[in-house]
Amino acid sequence: MQESINYWPLLGVAVVIAGFALRFNPLLVVTLAGIVTGLAAQMSPEALLAAIGTGFIKTLNLPLILLLPLAIVGLLERHGLKERAQGWIAGIRSATTGRLLMVYLFVREVSAALGLTSLGGHPQMVRPLLAPMAEGAAEHRYPQLGQHARHRVRAMSAATDNVGLFFGEDVFVAFGAIILMHTFLRENGVEVEPLHIAMWGIPTAVAAFVIHAWRLYRLDLWLARDEVIRQSAVHSATSAAATKAPQQGDRPC
């Protein structure tokens, strides 16, 4: 006889989505979502408060873990980390923005596949190192790099980290999503080893690397085309100004 499943605790997910969409305080949103989930699961007030208190005690050191790396990165940036990264990458003649990001994509995906997901990330790697190095490679080839091109290089740097992490960690056998799929399949009568699930993530990871590497290759082409268009616009504006200047100096007879 099958037991009925209570889906009402999923209201906590809706509370989180609505709270973040309305830009409410994240701490209040998560706390309210926990209360709604507990009440929907028919937990007693004592058990609900005990669960919230236990979660609070376990995460006392979380602010220190999150804020300490940010303080270190900020200190390094204040002492010229960004400028040194740009200068170092500019000294490599064969380096382009696309090639640099391809190398990082490979390293990020392989390290994530081995379970080393903390080696990269936006606060500790993309913002202080990867994005400045990608900008430095672009500036080395195009000294008058436009603001739109800079924003695109930064966005592609962040996207490269996301792609490498997302598709690389699916190959790691101890990743939470693989364990979740294994448990779900087993509950529905399908016996599959977690290692086999992880192995089937390899073709997807390879395809993601090829597709994103092609996007990075096209980024180099776009930067070159954008530089040509910008130079043409500057040349046209200069020519128009030079043609108009003598006419302004003419005096009627």
N, C-alpha and C positions, 0 to 999 in steps of 0.2 A: 504494500500500500504506500503510495507516494505521499510525502508530507508537503503541505502547502508552504510556499516560500513567501516571507514577508518582505515586500519591496518598499515599504514605507520608510525604512532607514535611509534610502537613497535620496530622501528630501534634503539631507545634509549637503549632497553634491550640488543640488539646485541652489541652496543658500550660498555656497561658495561662489558659484558662477555669477549669481545675481549681485552679490556683494562686491566682487572684483569688477564686474561690468559697471557698477555704479560708483566705483572708486572710493568705497568706504575703507575704514581702517582695517588692514589685513588681520591684525590680532583680534579685533572684535568680530570680524567675519568668521574666522576659524573657530573662535570660542562659541559663537552662536550656532555654527554648523554642528559642532560637537553636541551641544545641548539638544538641538532639534533631532539629531540622529539618535541620541540616547532615549529621548522621550518616545520617538517613533518605534524604537526597539523594545519599549515597555520596561525600561530600566527604572528601578526605584531611585528616588532623589538621592539616597545615601550612596548607592552604587555609582550613580552618575557623577556626583561630587568626588568620590574616591578615584574614579577613572581620570577625571580632569586634573585632580591633584597629583596623581601618579605621573601623568604626562608632563605636568609642569616641572616636577622634580627631575625627571629624566632629561629635560631640555634646559636646565639651568646654565650649563656651559655653552649652549648654542650661540648666544650673542658673542661670547669671547672667540669662538671658533670662526664666526663670520666676520667680525670686525677686525681681528688682529691681522689677517692677510691684507685687508683693505688699507690698514694703516701702514703696513710695510710697503705695499705698492705705491701709496701716495708719497712716502718718504723717498723711495727710489726715483719716482718721477720728478720730485722737487730737485733732486741732485743730478738731473740730466739723463735719465734712463732712455727717454724717448729720442733725444738728440743723438745719443751714442748708438742706439739701434738703427736709426736712419743713416748715420754716417757709416756704420759697418756694412750695411747692405748696399749702400751706394758705391762702396769700394769694389764690389764684385761686378765686373763688367758684363758677364753673361746673365746676371740676375734680372728677371722681369717680375712684375707683380704676379702674373699668372703662374710662372714657374715656382716662385716662392710659395704661393698658396697650394700648389700641387704637392710640393714636398711636405708641407704641414698637414695636408689632408691625408697623405699616406701614413705619416707618423701617428697622427691622431686616431686614424681608423685601426691601425695595427695595435697600438697601445690599448685602445678601448676593447679590442677583441681579446686581449690578454687580461682584462679586468682592471687595467690601470686608468680608470676614468678620471682621476683627479690630476693627471699630468697637464691637462689643458683647461679651458674654461674662459668665459668672457672677462671676469674681473681680474684673474691672475695671469692670463696669457694674451688674450686678444687685445684688450684695451691698452696695456702698457708695452707690449712687445710686437705682436703680430701685425696689428693695424699700422703702427708707425713704420715698421720695416717694409710693409707693402706700399705705403705712401712714399717712403724713401726710394724704393725701386722705381716707382712711377716718376718721381721728381728727377731722378738721375737721367732718365731719358727725355722727360718733358719738363724742363725747369719752370715754365709758367703754367703749372698744372691748375686747372680751373676748380672752383669750389664744388661744382656738380660732380666732377670726376673724383674728387677727394671723398665725397660722401658715398659714391658708388664703390670705391675701393674699400672703405671701412665696412660697408654693408656686406660686401662679398667676403671679407675676412671673417666676420661674425657667422655668415652662412656656412663657410668652410668648416669652422669648428662644430657647428650644429650637425652638419651632414656626417662628418667623421665620427662624432660621438654616437649619433643615433643609430647608424647602420653598423658601426663597429661593435658596440656593446651587445648587439643581438647574436653575435658569434660566441660570446663568453657563456660557457655552460652554466655558471652560477648566477647569471643575470636574473633579476626578479621576474621579468616578463616570460623567460623560458620556463621557470618553475611554475608560473601561473598557467601557461599553456599545457605543461605536462599534467598538472593537477586537474585542469578542466577536461582534457582528453581522457584521463584515467577514470574520472567520475562518470563519463559517458561511454565507458566500455572500450576505449581505444588505448591500447598499451603501446606507448612510444617512449623510448629512452630520451632523457634530456640531451644527451650527447648527439643523438640523431637530429633533434630539433635545432640544436646549435649548428650542426654541419649544414643544414639546409639554409641557414642564414648566410653562408659564405657566398653563394651566387648573387644574392641580393646586395651584399656588401661590395662585391666586385662591380656589379652593374652601377651602383651608386657612385663608386669611385670614377668609373669611366665617364658617366654622364656629367658629373660635376667637374671633372678635369676638362671636358670639352667646353663647359661654360667658362672655366678659367682661361682656356685658350682664346675663346671669343672675347673675354675681357681685355686681353692684350690687344686684339684687333680693334676693339671699340675705343680703347685709349688712344691708339695711333690715329684712328679716323677722327676722333674728337679733337685731337691736336691739330690735324690738317684743317678741319672746319674752323677752329678758333683762329688759327693763323690767317686763313683766308678772310675771315671777318675783320680782323685787325688790319690787314693789308688794304681791304676795301675802304675801311673807315679812314685810314691814313691817306689814301689816294684821293678820296672825296674831299677831305679837309685841305689837302694841298692844292686841289683844283679850285676850290672855293675861295682860298685866301687871296689870290691876286685880284679876283673880281671885287672883293670887299675894299681893296685898296685903290681901285680906279676912281677917278674924279670926272664928272661930266665936263665937257668943253664949253 
